[in-house]
Amino acid sequence: MTRPPTTLAIEVRRGASRRHLYLSGRLDAHQVPGFLAAAEPLAPATTLDLGGVTFMDSSGLAALVRLVRAASYGGQELEIVNVQDGVRLAMEITGLYGVLPIR
């Protein structure tokens, strides 16, 4: 049986008007500092693609909330895409699924 990755890989691509962050692996307390370092400061328009995220704990959810607040206060656009079932369930349980800018 193959074990899921215990780290978080982040690929950053910059387009003409939007920055894309593609995440894969686990977004947990150990990975949040690296995630925030890659994500902050936000571009005027940023997409977080969570298609490869296999696990997210409360620290990961808190990091997403932090970025959403920073975008809101800074007048930037932030969207979250490709949320997988396990991560979506964590967002639903905590009440964040309807609050976060998920497309």
C-alpha positions in Angstrom: 0.0 0.0 0.0 1.4 3.4 -1.0 1.4 6.0 1.7 0.3 9.5 0.9 2.9 12.3 0.8 3.8 13.8 4.2 5.0 17.0 2.7 3.4 19.8 0.7 4.6 20.6 -2.8 3.8 24.0 -4.2 4.2 25.0 -7.8 3.8 28.7 -8.6 3.0 29.9 -12.1 2.6 33.5 -12.9 0.3 34.6 -15.7 -0.2 38.0 -17.2 -2.9 38.9 -14.7 -3.1 36.1 -12.2 -0.7 34.0 -10.1 -1.6 30.3 -9.7 -0.4 28.1 -6.8 -0.8 24.4 -7.3 -0.6 22.4 -4.1 -0.2 18.7 -3.6 0.3 16.6 -0.4 -0.6 17.5 3.1 -1.4 21.0 4.3 -1.0 20.6 8.1 0.7 22.4 10.9 4.2 21.4 9.7 3.5 22.6 6.2 1.7 25.9 6.9 4.8 28.1 7.3 6.1 27.1 3.9 2.7 27.5 2.3 2.3 31.0 3.7 5.8 32.0 2.6 4.9 30.9 -1.0 1.5 32.5 -1.0 2.2 35.8 0.7 2.2 38.5 -0.3 -0.8 37.9 -2.5 -0.8 39.0 -6.1 -3.7 41.2 -7.3 -5.4 38.0 -8.5 -4.4 34.6 -7.0 -5.8 31.1 -7.6 -5.1 28.3 -5.1 -5.5 25.0 -6.8 -6.0 22.3 -4.1 -6.5 19.5 -6.5 -3.5 17.5 -5.1 -4.1 18.2 -1.4 -4.8 14.9 0.3 -5.2 16.1 3.8 -5.8 19.4 5.6 -6.0 20.0 9.3 -7.2 23.0 11.3 -3.9 24.8 10.8 -4.3 24.5 7.0 -7.8 25.8 7.2 -6.7 28.7 9.4 -4.0 29.5 6.8 -6.7 29.7 4.1 -8.8 32.0 6.3 -5.7 34.2 6.9 -5.2 34.5 3.1 -8.8 35.2 2.4 -8.8 38.0 5.0 -5.6 39.4 3.7 -7.0 39.5 0.1 -10.2 41.1 1.4 -8.4 43.8 3.3 -5.9 44.4 0.5 -8.4 44.6 -2.3 -7.1 41.5 -4.0 -8.9 38.6 -5.7 -8.4 35.1 -4.3 -10.1 32.0 -5.5 -9.8 28.4 -4.4 -10.4 25.7 -6.9 -10.3 21.8 -7.2 -11.1 21.1 -3.6 -11.0 17.3 -3.2 -13.6 15.4 -1.1 -11.6 14.9 2.1 -10.6 18.6 2.2 -14.2 19.7 1.3 -15.5 17.6 4.1 -13.2 19.3 6.6 -14.4 22.7 5.2 -18.0 21.7 5.5 -17.6 20.3 9.1 -16.0 23.6 10.2 -18.5 25.8 8.3 -15.9 27.2 6.1 -17.1 25.7 2.8 -19.7 28.4 2.3 -17.4 31.2 3.5 -14.2 30.5 1.5 -14.1 31.7 -2.1 -14.4 28.3 -3.7 -15.1 28.0 -7.4 
